[in-house]
Amino acid sequence: MSAALPVLDRLDRVKLVHGPTPLETLPRLSDRLGGPRIYVKRDDCTGFAAGGNKGRKLEYLMGAALRAGADTVITVEIGRAHV
């Protein structure tokens, strides 16, 4: 169950990424900034290409496609052009 967003538990989903991914503390950065403890979420540990939210989003897109009876799925990532 998704504690933060329980509505996600009601959506169809195809499990593609490893999770949950770990959180790691960044003590030197926290010390350098003189602030609170800072964490980084290790989305590189999803086991899915470059990791991150794209793999998680694809889990829900695939769930919806299967529910709709799709036999082909095409996805496109639209991003900023690199100069």
N, C-alpha and C positions, 0 to 999 in steps of 0.2 A: 504494500500500500504506500502511496505517496503521501507522506504526512503533511507536506505543505500544500499540495493541490489534490485532494481526494477525488475531484471530478475526473482526473486522468485515469483513475481506476475503472471508470465506466466506459472508456473508449476502447475500441478494438486495437490490438497492438501485436506486432510480430517482434519477438525478442531478437535483436541483432547485436547489441553491444554488451560488453561485460560491465557489470555495475553492481552496486554503486562504486564509483571511483573514489579513491582515498583523498583525504584532505591532508595537506602537510603544512606545518608552521614555517614561517620565514622569520626566524628570530633575529638574524642580522639586519634585515630590512626594518623590522619593528624597532630594534635598538637605534638604528640610524635615524629613523623618523621621530623617535622619542614618543611613540604613540602606543596604541593598543596592539595586542597580538594580531598578526596578519597571517592569513591562511591562503593557500592556493589549492584549487581543485584540480586534481591530476587527470584531466580528460584525455591525456595521451595514453592512459591505461585502459581505454575502452576496448582496445583490440580491433578497432574498426578504422582502417585507413588513417586519416589524420585525427580521428577522434572528435570530441566536442559535440556541439548541439546538432550538427547535421545528421549524425547517426541516430541520435534520439528522435529527431523529427521524422526521419525515414521510418522508424519503427511504427509510428502512428499513421503515416501515409500508406504504408504497406497494409496495415490492419484495415484501414478504410477501403483500400483497393480490393482486398480479398472479400470483405463484406459486400462490396458492390458487384462481385463476380468478375472482376477484371482478369484478363489473361495476359495483359501487357501493361507495363508501367514505364513511363518516361519521366524523368525528373530533370530539371534544369536549375543550376545555381546561377543566379544573376548577381554579379558583384561589381565592384569598382574596377575600372580599367587600370592596369599598372603601366606607369610611364617609364 
